[in-house]
Amino acid sequence: MKQVKIVGVPEHFNLPWHLAIEESAFEDRGIQLQWEDIPEGTGKMAKLLENGDADMAIILTEGIVKSIAQGNPAKIVQEYVSSPLLWGIHVAADNNRTSISDLENDKIAISRMGSGSHLMSYVQAQSQGWDTQSLEFEIINNLDGAVESLVNGSGAYFMWEHFTTKPLVDQGIFKRLGDCPTPWPCFVIAANTTFLGKNKNVVQHILEIINMYTSEFKRIPSIDRTLSNRYGQKLEDIKEWLSKTNWGQTQMGSETLEKVQRQLRDLDLIQDIKPNEHFLYS
């Protein structure tokens, strides 16, 4: 049995992986897929890949592109979620800010440097015409850390996936001032290059299995209720999320990759645009 360590965020996007593991789909191919939830998100997952502490990761596109551009020995294996991610922009419920424009000079709570919450704050600031060179950050590690920071009066704002934070908005813990969608497919499957070099057939089996699950995911009977129960979401919110979300089963296109790189370069988050083969596994 080939052991493979894979990491991802503990969110509804990744239910196809858990269903496949629970149904022994990988074991039937001789693969023991060891899943680990990483609440800290993309920044930590990129570091796990870089250090060889994870073989594969379900990771935000902009985060892994930046990390690979800066030397992470990893490759994008294929798209995972091909639709954009809807980033909610939150403050504490009692914060006196009432619109996104009020946030221009406020500190930003992020899980860690290089995370999606970090990188998307630049995209958001640029879309508002703000000075992206003057952004200030507070590292809060994960969603629980964001709750603690904002509730205790930090005055920061916090960007996180809209539907994951919806229960906190409903409970009156956060106030959402708006949303910022990613301008590209949001999640990819990435892997450490040493692992890829030694396990081509294993990777192919893993992709075949997960692509089968994601292509059929929305047609699973009562999948909306399953998601609602497992992730503590209102059924109507899950239905809305499902209507906005599509899974991909192919490698990222060159135009998409170049768009991500251009945006990161324009924001001074990477220095130059590298050829596609620097990032993409084939």
C-alpha positions in Angstrom: 0.0 0.0 0.0 1.5 3.3 -1.1 1.1 6.0 1.6 0.5 9.5 0.3 0.1 12.5 2.6 -2.3 15.2 1.3 -3.4 18.4 3.0 -6.3 20.8 2.6 -8.5 23.3 4.4 -11.4 21.9 6.6 -14.1 23.3 4.3 -16.9 22.1 2.2 -14.9 22.3 -1.1 -13.0 19.2 0.0 -15.9 16.9 0.7 -15.2 14.9 -2.5 -11.9 13.8 -1.1 -13.4 12.7 2.2 -16.1 10.7 0.4 -13.5 9.0 -1.8 -11.4 8.1 1.3 -14.4 6.9 3.3 -15.5 4.7 0.4 -12.0 3.2 0.1 -11.7 4.4 -3.5 -7.9 5.0 -3.1 -7.2 1.8 -1.2 -8.8 -0.1 -4.1 -5.9 1.2 -6.2 -3.3 0.4 -3.5 -3.0 3.9 -2.2 -3.4 4.9 1.5 -4.3 8.6 1.2 -3.6 10.3 4.5 -5.6 13.5 4.7 -4.7 16.3 7.2 -6.8 19.4 7.7 -4.8 22.6 7.8 -7.0 25.4 9.3 -4.2 27.9 8.8 -4.7 27.6 5.0 -2.5 28.1 2.0 0.5 29.7 3.5 1.1 26.8 5.8 0.3 24.2 3.2 2.8 25.8 0.8 5.5 25.5 3.5 4.5 21.8 4.1 5.0 21.1 0.4 8.3 23.0 0.3 9.7 21.1 3.3 8.5 17.7 2.0 6.1 17.3 5.0 3.2 16.9 2.6 3.2 15.1 -0.8 0.1 16.9 -2.2 -2.1 19.8 -1.3 -5.5 21.3 -2.3 -4.4 24.9 -2.3 -5.4 28.3 -3.5 -4.2 29.2 -7.0 -2.6 32.6 -6.2 -0.8 31.2 -3.1 0.9 28.3 -4.8 1.8 30.3 -7.9 3.5 32.9 -5.7 5.2 30.2 -3.6 6.5 28.3 -6.7 7.7 31.6 -8.2 9.8 32.2 -5.1 11.4 28.8 -5.2 9.0 26.2 -3.7 9.9 22.9 -5.4 6.3 22.1 -6.2 4.1 21.8 -9.3 0.5 22.4 -10.1 -1.0 19.1 -11.1 -4.4 20.3 -12.2 -7.3 22.6 -11.4 -9.5 21.4 -8.6 -12.2 24.1 -8.2 -12.5 25.9 -11.6 -14.9 28.6 -10.4 -13.8 31.8 -8.5 -13.7 31.9 -4.7 -16.0 34.5 -3.1 -14.0 36.2 -0.4 -16.2 37.9 2.2 -14.8 41.1 3.7 -15.6 41.2 7.4 -15.2 43.4 10.5 -16.5 42.8 14.1 -20.2 43.1 14.4 -19.9 46.2 16.6 -17.3 47.9 14.3 -18.5 51.3 13.1 -17.4 50.6 9.5 -20.3 50.4 7.1 -18.8 50.1 3.7 -15.6 48.7 2.1 -14.4 52.2 1.3 -14.2 52.9 5.1 -11.5 50.2 5.4 -8.7 51.9 3.3 -6.4 52.7 6.3 -7.4 49.8 8.5 -5.1 46.9 9.5 -5.9 43.5 7.8 -6.1 40.3 9.8 -4.5 37.4 7.8 -3.8 33.8 8.6 -0.1 34.1 7.6 2.1 35.8 5.0 1.6 34.2 1.6 -1.9 32.9 2.5 -5.0 33.6 0.4 -6.2 36.1 3.0 -2.9 37.9 2.6 -2.7 37.9 -1.2 -6.3 38.6 -1.8 -6.1 41.7 0.4 -3.8 43.1 -2.2 -6.2 42.3 -5.0 -9.1 43.8 -3.1 -7.1 47.0 -2.3 -6.0 47.4 -5.9 -9.7 47.0 -7.1 -10.5 49.9 -4.7 -7.7 52.1 -6.0 -5.9 52.0 -2.7 -2.1 52.2 -2.2 -1.1 48.6 -2.0 2.3 49.5 -0.6 0.9 50.8 2.6 -1.1 47.8 3.7 -0.6 46.7 7.3 -1.2 43.2 8.6 -1.9 41.3 11.8 -1.2 37.5 11.7 -4.1 35.6 13.3 -3.3 32.0 12.1 -6.8 30.8 11.4 -10.5 31.5 11.6 -10.6 31.1 15.4 -7.8 33.6 15.6 -9.7 36.1 13.5 -12.7 35.8 15.7 -10.6 36.4 18.8 -8.8 39.4 17.2 -11.9 41.2 15.8 -14.1 40.5 18.8 -11.5 41.8 21.2 -11.3 45.2 19.4 -8.4 45.0 17.0 -10.3 47.1 14.5 -8.9 45.0 11.7 -10.8 43.6 8.8 -10.6 40.0 7.7 -11.1 38.3 4.3 -12.3 34.6 4.3 -14.5 32.4 2.1 -18.0 33.8 2.1 -19.9 30.7 3.0 -17.4 29.4 5.6 -17.9 32.6 7.6 -21.6 32.9 7.0 -22.6 31.3 10.3 -20.4 33.9 12.1 -22.2 36.6 10.3 -25.6 35.0 11.1 -24.6 34.8 14.8 -23.7 38.5 15.0 -20.0 37.9 15.5 -18.8 39.3 12.1 -20.4 41.9 9.9 -19.8 41.4 6.2 -19.3 44.6 4.2 -19.0 43.0 0.8 -17.3 40.3 -1.3 -14.3 40.1 -3.5 -14.2 37.2 -6.0 -10.9 35.7 -7.2 -10.3 36.6 -10.9 -9.3 33.0 -11.7 -10.1 29.4 -10.7 -9.6 29.3 -7.0 -8.2 25.8 -6.0 -5.6 23.6 -7.6 -4.0 20.3 -6.7 -0.3 20.8 -6.2 2.5 18.3 -5.3 6.1 18.3 -4.2 8.4 17.7 -7.2 10.3 14.9 -5.5 7.1 13.0 -4.8 6.0 13.6 -8.4 9.3 12.3 -9.8 8.9 9.0 -8.0 5.2 8.5 -8.2 3.8 9.3 -11.7 1.5 6.3 -11.8 0.2 6.9 -8.2 -0.6 10.6 -9.1 -2.4 9.4 -12.2 -4.6 7.0 -10.1 -5.3 9.8 -7.5 -6.4 12.2 -10.3 -8.6 9.6 -12.0 -10.4 8.9 -8.7 -10.9 12.5 -7.5 -12.0 13.6 -11.0 -14.6 10.9 -11.0 -15.9 12.1 -7.7 -15.9 15.8 -8.5 -17.6 15.2 -11.9 -20.4 13.4 -10.2 -20.5 15.4 -7.0 -23.5 17.6 -7.6 -25.6 14.6 -8.7 -25.2 12.7 -5.5 -28.7 12.4 -3.9 -29.2 14.9 -1.1 -25.6 16.2 -1.3 -26.8 19.6 -0.2 -28.2 18.1 3.0 -25.0 16.1 3.6 -22.9 19.3 3.2 -25.2 21.3 5.4 -25.0 18.7 8.2 -21.2 18.1 8.0 -20.1 21.7 7.8 -22.8 23.4 10.0 -24.2 25.5 7.2 -27.8 26.5 6.5 -29.3 24.4 3.7 -30.2 27.5 1.6 -26.6 28.7 1.9 -25.2 25.4 0.7 -27.6 25.4 -2.2 -26.4 28.9 -3.2 -22.8 27.8 -2.8 -23.3 24.7 -5.0 -24.9 26.8 -7.7 -21.8 29.0 -7.8 -19.2 26.2 -7.6 -17.7 24.1 -10.4 -14.9 21.5 -10.1 -12.3 21.1 -12.7 -10.7 17.9 -14.1 -8.0 19.2 -16.3 -4.7 21.1 -16.0 -4.7 24.8 -15.7 -4.6 26.7 -19.0 -1.6 28.8 -19.9 -3.7 32.0 -20.2 -5.0 31.5 -16.7 -1.6 31.0 -15.3 -0.2 34.1 -17.0 -3.1 36.1 -15.7 -2.3 35.1 -12.1 1.4 35.9 -12.6 0.7 39.3 -14.2 -1.6 40.2 -11.3 1.0 39.1 -8.7 3.7 41.0 -10.5 1.6 44.2 -10.8 1.1 44.0 -7.1 4.9 43.6 -6.5 4.3 40.1 -5.0 6.6 38.4 -7.5 9.4 39.8 -9.5 8.9 38.4 -13.0 6.8 36.1 -15.1 8.2 32.7 -15.6 7.4 30.1 -18.3 4.4 27.8 -17.8 6.6 24.7 -17.4 8.1 26.3 -14.2 4.7 25.8 -12.6 2.7 23.1 -14.4 3.2 19.3 -14.1 2.8 17.3 -17.3 
